[in-house]
Amino acid sequence: MKIHYSYNWIVPLWIVVVGLIAGFALLWLAALLLRTIAPKTAAVAAATAKECRSQPLFLAILGFGFVLILLSAFIPYSTFGDDIKVMKDTALMSILVLSIILAVSSSSTSIADELEGRTALTVLSKPIGRRQFVLGKLLGVLTPVVMTYLILGAFFLCVTSYKVKFEAREMALPPPTWQRCQIEMLGSVPALALAFLETVMITSISVAASVRLAMIPNLLICATVYVVGHMMPLIVQSAVGKLPIVAFVGQFLSTVLPVLEHFNIQAAIASGRDAAMSLADWGIYLGWAAGYALLYSGIMLLVALLLFEDRDLA
């Protein structure tokens, strides 16, 4: 007897539409609030965001992201029932890496190239201070990153909902209910939020590096921070009981560099521990993660300001 699979996976997508509209509305309100509180910083941020969005790389990132997320839903992983978890991991990694590439390229184009080409003198010759310039650049670079997460994140949630139906059909299981599709879809939101917070931290590092360095050194620094940041718990653990200099280096790296592994819940998704966490637990974890990301990004902003204070623009 042939099983007819319904379109129940479409029912939860109204949440994605509402969330996407709410996300762009909050982005617009944030820009309006910044324009009211700090109009000069908002002017720099708006010009930077417009410049970054007009770059071909922005559309290329979105297009490539759509393709990677869509392919991740149809690739046979041969995991004996865990294809949905692997698909989530693959799609989230694609969004994270593409967003970091966009952030590094945008910061290098809008900051390093302007400083090297002396075009920043035109902006700073107006009644705009260096602090307003750096803060505006950071917010301007973050704007297309936020848009990327909103667009690709919404598409990722839609594909996740469809993946539940696709897996049931591939394994000849009964058609899934829309509640099952909704649970799988909403269960991916915390991982998406943590990936965004990680991108914000890498973006702040990229902006600080762009004040002094060109794109290639900036990209190497961000790539190194990304790799070492995810290996930080292993580095600290391996330094326990070793020589004092080894322990010092491990503690020093964990203090100076961000511990990005805090934002990685792929292991929890693979083991199913994420499903055991309640909404309150996720709220507390995301709150601490957001506080850590904002604190580190604020420190990187201060570093960028210090590096830019004595930068010769002539």
C-alpha positions as CSV (number, residue, x, y, z in Angstrom):
1,M,0.0,0.0,0.0
2,K,1.4,3.3,-1.0
3,I,1.7,6.0,1.6
4,H,0.6,9.5,0.5
5,Y,2.7,12.2,2.1
6,S,0.9,15.4,2.9
7,Y,2.1,19.0,2.9
8,N,2.0,19.3,6.7
9,W,5.6,20.6,6.6
10,I,4.2,23.9,5.1
11,V,2.0,24.6,8.1
12,P,4.7,25.7,10.6
13,L,6.2,28.1,8.0
14,W,4.0,30.9,9.1
15,I,6.4,31.2,12.1
16,V,9.3,31.8,9.7
17,V,7.4,34.5,7.8
18,V,6.4,36.3,11.0
19,G,10.0,36.0,12.3
20,L,11.5,37.3,9.1
21,I,9.2,40.3,9.1
22,A,9.8,40.9,12.7
23,G,13.6,40.7,12.2
24,F,13.7,43.3,9.4
25,A,11.3,45.5,11.4
26,L,13.6,45.4,14.4
27,L,16.6,46.1,12.2
28,W,14.8,49.2,10.8
29,L,13.8,50.3,14.3
30,A,17.4,49.9,15.5
31,A,18.6,52.1,12.6
32,L,15.9,54.7,13.4
33,L,16.9,54.7,17.1
34,L,20.6,55.1,16.2
35,R,19.7,57.9,13.8
36,T,17.9,59.7,16.7
37,I,20.5,59.1,19.4
38,A,23.8,59.4,17.3
39,P,23.0,60.8,13.8
40,K,26.7,61.1,12.8
41,T,27.4,57.4,13.7
42,A,24.2,56.4,12.0
43,A,25.3,58.3,8.8
44,V,28.6,56.4,8.7
45,A,26.8,53.1,9.4
46,A,24.2,53.7,6.7
47,A,26.8,54.5,4.1
48,T,28.9,51.5,5.0
49,A,25.9,49.1,5.0
50,K,24.8,50.4,1.6
51,E,28.3,50.0,0.2
52,C,28.6,46.4,1.6
53,R,25.1,45.4,0.2
54,S,26.0,46.8,-3.2
55,Q,29.1,44.6,-3.5
56,P,28.7,41.5,-5.7
57,L,29.9,39.3,-2.9
58,F,26.8,40.0,-0.8
59,L,24.5,38.5,-3.5
60,A,27.0,35.7,-4.2
61,I,27.0,34.8,-0.5
62,L,23.2,34.6,-0.5
63,G,23.1,32.6,-3.7
64,F,25.8,30.2,-2.6
65,G,24.1,29.9,0.8
66,F,20.8,28.9,-0.8
67,V,22.5,26.3,-2.8
68,L,24.4,24.8,0.1
69,I,21.4,24.7,2.4
70,L,19.2,23.1,-0.3
71,L,21.8,20.5,-1.2
72,S,22.3,19.6,2.5
73,A,18.6,18.4,2.6
74,F,19.0,16.0,-0.2
75,I,22.6,14.6,0.3
76,P,22.4,11.0,1.6
77,Y,24.4,11.0,4.8
78,S,23.8,7.2,5.6
79,T,23.5,7.9,9.3
80,F,20.7,5.4,10.0
81,G,18.0,7.9,11.1
82,D,20.2,10.9,12.1
83,D,20.2,12.6,8.7
84,I,18.2,15.6,10.0
85,K,20.8,16.3,12.7
86,V,23.7,16.1,10.2
87,M,21.7,18.3,7.8
88,K,21.3,20.9,10.5
89,D,25.0,20.8,11.3
90,T,26.0,21.1,7.7
91,A,23.6,24.0,6.9
92,L,24.5,25.9,10.1
93,M,28.2,25.6,9.3
94,S,27.6,26.9,5.8
95,I,25.8,29.9,7.1
96,L,28.4,30.6,9.7
97,V,31.4,30.4,7.4
98,L,29.7,32.4,4.6
99,S,28.8,35.1,7.1
100,I,32.3,35.3,8.4
101,I,33.7,35.6,4.9
102,L,31.2,38.4,4.2
103,A,32.1,40.2,7.4
104,V,35.9,40.0,6.8
105,S,35.5,41.2,3.2
106,S,33.2,44.0,4.1
107,S,35.3,45.3,6.9
108,S,38.4,45.2,4.7
109,T,36.7,47.0,1.9
110,S,35.0,49.6,3.9
111,I,37.8,50.3,6.4
112,A,41.2,49.1,5.2
113,D,40.8,50.1,1.6
114,E,39.4,53.5,2.6
115,L,42.3,54.2,4.9
116,E,44.9,53.1,2.4
117,G,43.2,55.1,-0.4
118,R,42.9,58.2,1.8
119,T,39.2,58.4,1.1
120,A,38.6,58.2,4.8
121,L,40.0,61.7,5.1
122,T,36.9,63.0,3.3
123,V,34.6,61.5,5.9
124,L,36.8,62.6,8.9
125,S,37.2,66.1,7.5
126,K,33.5,66.6,8.3
127,P,32.3,67.0,11.9
128,I,32.7,63.2,12.5
129,G,35.2,62.0,15.1
130,R,37.3,58.9,14.9
131,R,35.2,57.1,17.5
132,Q,32.0,57.8,15.6
133,F,33.8,56.6,12.4
134,V,34.9,53.2,13.9
135,L,31.6,52.5,15.7
136,G,29.7,53.4,12.5
137,K,31.8,51.1,10.4
138,L,31.3,48.2,12.9
139,L,27.5,48.7,12.8
140,G,27.5,49.2,9.1
141,V,29.4,45.9,8.5
142,L,27.1,44.1,10.9
143,T,24.0,45.2,9.0
144,P,24.5,42.9,5.9
145,V,25.6,40.2,8.3
146,V,22.3,40.5,10.1
147,M,20.4,40.5,6.8
148,T,22.3,37.4,5.7
149,Y,21.3,35.5,8.9
150,L,17.7,36.6,8.5
151,I,17.4,35.5,4.9
152,L,19.5,32.3,5.0
153,G,18.2,31.5,8.5
154,A,14.6,31.7,7.3
155,F,15.4,29.5,4.3
156,F,17.3,27.0,6.6
157,L,14.2,26.7,8.9
158,C,12.0,26.0,5.9
159,V,14.3,23.4,4.6
160,T,14.5,21.8,8.0
161,S,10.7,21.5,8.1
162,Y,10.7,19.9,4.7
163,K,13.6,17.6,5.7
164,V,11.3,15.9,8.2
165,K,8.9,14.9,5.5
166,F,11.7,14.0,3.1
167,E,13.3,11.6,5.7
168,A,10.0,10.0,6.5
169,R,9.4,9.3,2.8
170,E,12.9,8.0,2.2
171,M,12.6,5.6,5.2
172,A,9.0,4.6,4.3
173,L,7.7,5.9,7.7
174,P,4.2,7.3,8.3
175,P,3.7,10.9,7.2
176,P,5.0,13.3,9.9
177,T,2.6,15.7,11.6
178,W,3.0,19.4,11.3
179,Q,3.8,19.4,15.1
180,R,6.8,17.2,14.4
181,C,8.0,19.5,11.6
182,Q,7.5,22.6,13.9
183,I,9.5,21.0,16.7
184,E,12.4,20.2,14.5
185,M,12.3,23.7,13.0
186,L,12.1,25.6,16.2
187,G,14.7,23.4,17.8
188,S,17.2,24.9,15.3
189,V,16.6,28.5,16.3
190,P,19.0,28.4,19.4
191,A,21.8,27.0,17.3
192,L,21.2,29.7,14.6
193,A,21.3,32.4,17.3
194,L,24.5,31.1,18.8
195,A,26.1,31.0,15.3
196,F,25.1,34.7,14.8
197,L,26.7,35.7,18.1
198,E,29.9,33.9,17.1
199,T,29.8,35.8,13.8
200,V,29.4,39.1,15.7
201,M,32.6,38.4,17.7
202,I,34.6,37.5,14.6
203,T,33.3,40.7,12.9
204,S,34.5,42.9,15.8
205,I,37.9,41.2,15.5
206,S,37.9,41.8,11.8
207,V,37.0,45.5,12.2
208,A,39.8,46.0,14.8
209,A,42.3,44.3,12.4
210,S,41.1,46.3,9.4
211,V,42.2,49.5,11.1
212,R,45.8,48.5,10.6
213,L,45.9,45.5,8.2
214,A,44.8,44.7,4.7
215,M,42.3,41.9,3.7
216,I,44.7,38.9,3.5
217,P,46.3,39.4,7.0
218,N,42.8,40.2,8.3
219,L,41.5,36.9,6.9
220,L,44.4,34.9,8.3
221,I,43.9,36.4,11.8
222,C,40.1,35.7,11.7
223,A,40.7,32.2,10.5
224,T,43.3,31.6,13.2
225,V,41.0,32.9,15.9
226,Y,38.2,30.7,14.6
227,V,40.2,27.5,14.7
228,V,42.0,28.2,18.0
229,G,38.8,29.5,19.6
230,H,37.0,26.3,18.9
231,M,40.0,24.3,20.2
232,M,40.3,26.4,23.4
233,P,38.7,23.9,25.8
234,L,41.1,21.2,24.5
235,I,44.1,23.5,24.8
236,V,43.3,24.5,28.4
237,Q,42.6,20.9,29.4
238,S,45.8,19.6,27.8
239,A,47.8,22.3,29.7
240,V,46.6,21.1,33.1
241,G,49.4,19.4,34.9
242,K,52.0,20.3,32.3
243,L,55.0,22.6,32.6
244,P,54.2,26.1,34.1
245,I,54.9,27.8,30.8
246,V,52.5,25.5,29.0
247,A,49.8,26.1,31.5
248,F,50.4,29.9,31.3
249,V,50.2,29.8,27.5
250,G,46.9,27.9,27.7
251,Q,45.4,30.3,30.2
252,F,46.7,33.3,28.3
253,L,45.1,32.2,25.1
254,S,41.8,31.4,26.8
255,T,41.8,35.0,28.2
256,V,42.8,36.9,25.1
257,L,41.0,34.9,22.5
258,P,37.3,34.2,22.5
259,V,36.2,30.7,23.5
260,L,34.1,30.0,20.5
261,E,33.2,26.5,21.5
262,H,30.6,28.0,23.9
263,F,28.6,28.8,20.8
264,N,28.9,25.3,19.3
265,I,26.0,23.0,20.2
266,Q,26.5,20.6,17.3
267,A,27.6,17.9,19.8
268,A,24.4,18.5,21.9
269,I,22.3,18.2,18.7
270,A,24.0,15.0,17.7
271,S,23.5,13.4,21.1
272,G,19.9,14.7,21.5
273,R,20.7,16.7,24.6
274,D,19.3,19.8,23.0
275,A,15.8,18.3,23.0
276,A,16.1,17.7,26.8
277,M,16.6,21.4,27.5
278,S,13.6,23.5,28.4
279,L,12.8,26.9,27.1
280,A,14.0,28.5,30.3
281,D,17.3,26.6,30.1
282,W,17.8,27.8,26.5
283,G,16.9,31.4,27.5
284,I,19.5,31.3,30.3
285,Y,22.2,29.8,28.1
286,L,21.5,32.3,25.2
287,G,21.5,35.1,27.7
288,W,25.0,34.2,29.0
289,A,26.3,33.6,25.5
290,A,24.9,37.0,24.3
291,G,26.5,38.8,27.3
292,Y,29.8,37.1,26.6
293,A,29.7,38.0,22.9
294,L,28.7,41.6,23.6
295,L,31.4,42.0,26.2
296,Y,34.1,40.6,24.0
297,S,32.9,42.7,21.0
298,G,33.0,45.8,23.2
299,I,36.6,45.0,24.1
300,M,37.5,44.6,20.4
301,L,35.8,47.9,19.7
302,L,38.0,49.6,22.3
303,V,41.0,47.9,20.8
304,A,40.0,49.3,17.4
305,L,39.6,52.8,18.8
306,L,43.0,52.6,20.4
307,L,44.6,51.4,17.2
308,F,42.8,54.1,15.2
309,E,43.6,57.0,17.5
310,D,47.2,57.4,16.4
311,R,46.7,56.1,12.8
312,D,48.2,58.5,10.3
313,L,45.6,59.3,7.6
314,A,47.6,61.8,5.6
